[in-house]
Amino acid sequence: MAHFNVDIVHYHPQFAEQMVKMWRDSKEKAIEQKEMHSFDRHVYFLNHILSAHYKIELALMDEQIVGMIAYDADEISQLYVHVDYQGGGIGQRLLERAKTESNGKLILSTFERNKNAQRFYEKHGFSIIKRGCENEEKLPDITYEWTNK
């Protein structure tokens, strides 16, 4: 699989609509379920809630958003790559940003039905620490942990 040349930039609200479209498309494909929130509520969540609690970075290719990550020193809240660009190293680059700025340990959750995400996280050193159903979608999920060794 080819690796894509992307620029990693800090999130700015000018990217909100493009980012939310990519995010929703990627999530809907991953879990085979329509997004439960309206597009406008999703934009509001991004600009007023997620960005207040997490650092958000975007992967841009020719001014198009092809990936995003929201994280802090302990947790990855969101990590999505555009459906047409998965497998090209974008997720790995975003993940490395979070690892570099972590406290040496990161947790994250993914949906159990998202097998691609599970393979990705396990390939990059994350281990399952819990299974449950702690999400709005009420779908089984998996909590992963990575520790810098």
C-alpha positions in Angstrom: 0.0 0.0 0.0 1.3 3.4 -0.9 2.1 5.9 1.8 0.5 9.3 1.4 2.4 12.5 1.9 0.3 14.6 4.3 0.8 17.7 6.4 -0.2 17.6 10.0 -1.8 20.8 11.2 -3.6 22.0 14.3 -7.4 22.1 14.0 -9.0 25.5 13.2 -12.8 26.0 13.0 -12.5 26.9 9.2 -12.1 23.1 8.8 -15.1 22.1 10.8 -17.6 21.1 8.1 -15.0 19.3 6.0 -13.7 17.5 9.0 -17.1 16.4 10.3 -18.1 15.1 6.9 -14.9 13.0 6.8 -15.4 11.9 10.4 -19.0 10.8 9.8 -18.2 9.0 6.6 -15.4 7.1 8.2 -17.3 6.2 11.3 -20.4 5.1 9.4 -18.3 2.8 7.2 -16.5 1.4 10.2 -19.6 0.6 12.3 -22.1 0.1 9.5 -24.5 2.4 11.2 -25.7 6.0 10.5 -24.5 8.8 12.8 -27.1 9.4 15.5 -26.5 13.2 15.8 -27.3 15.8 13.2 -24.5 17.3 11.2 -24.9 20.7 13.0 -24.8 19.0 16.4 -21.6 17.2 15.4 -20.0 20.5 14.3 -21.0 22.1 17.6 -19.5 19.1 19.5 -16.3 19.5 17.6 -16.0 23.3 18.1 -17.3 23.6 21.6 -16.8 20.3 23.5 -14.1 18.2 21.9 -11.7 21.1 21.2 -12.1 22.4 24.8 -10.8 19.1 26.2 -8.5 17.6 23.6 -5.8 18.7 21.2 -7.0 18.2 17.7 -4.8 17.7 14.7 -5.6 17.1 11.1 -3.9 15.3 8.2 -4.2 17.5 5.1 -3.4 16.5 1.6 -3.8 19.2 -1.0 -5.9 21.2 1.5 -8.3 18.2 1.9 -8.8 16.6 5.3 -7.8 12.9 5.1 -7.5 12.2 8.8 -8.0 13.6 12.3 -7.0 12.8 15.9 -8.2 14.3 19.2 -6.0 13.4 22.2 -4.5 14.5 25.5 -1.5 13.2 27.5 -3.5 10.1 28.6 -6.2 9.4 26.1 -7.0 9.3 22.4 -10.7 10.4 22.1 -11.0 10.2 18.3 -8.9 8.9 15.4 -10.4 8.7 12.0 -8.9 8.4 8.5 -10.8 9.2 5.3 -12.2 6.0 3.8 -10.3 6.4 0.6 -6.9 6.9 2.3 -6.9 4.1 5.0 -3.9 1.9 5.0 -1.5 4.6 3.7 0.3 5.6 6.9 -1.9 8.5 7.9 -3.3 6.9 11.0 0.1 5.8 12.0 1.5 9.4 11.7 -1.4 10.8 13.8 -1.0 8.0 16.4 2.7 8.8 16.7 1.9 12.4 17.5 -0.3 11.3 20.4 2.3 8.8 21.6 5.1 11.4 21.5 3.0 13.9 23.6 1.7 11.3 26.0 2.6 10.6 29.6 3.9 7.3 28.5 0.5 5.6 28.5 -2.5 6.1 26.3 -6.0 4.6 26.4 -8.7 4.6 23.7 -11.9 2.8 22.9 -13.1 1.4 19.6 -16.2 -0.4 18.5 -16.0 -4.2 18.6 -17.4 -4.4 15.1 -14.6 -2.2 13.8 -12.1 -5.0 13.0 -9.8 -2.7 11.0 -9.3 -0.4 14.0 -8.6 -3.4 16.2 -5.9 -4.7 13.8 -4.5 -1.2 13.5 -4.2 -0.5 17.3 -2.8 -4.0 18.0 -0.2 -3.6 15.3 0.9 -0.4 16.9 1.3 -1.8 20.4 -2.1 -1.4 22.1 -3.5 -4.2 24.2 -7.0 -4.9 25.2 -7.7 -4.0 28.8 -11.5 -4.1 28.9 -14.6 -5.0 26.9 -18.0 -3.4 27.5 -20.6 -1.1 26.0 -19.8 2.4 27.2 -20.9 4.5 24.2 -24.0 6.4 22.9 -24.5 3.9 20.1 -24.9 1.2 22.7 -22.6 -1.1 20.7 -20.1 -3.5 22.2 -16.7 -1.7 22.5 -13.1 -2.5 23.4 -10.8 -0.4 25.5 -7.1 -0.5 24.6 -4.0 0.7 26.4 -0.5 1.5 25.1 2.5 1.8 27.4 5.8 3.2 26.3 8.3 0.5 27.0 
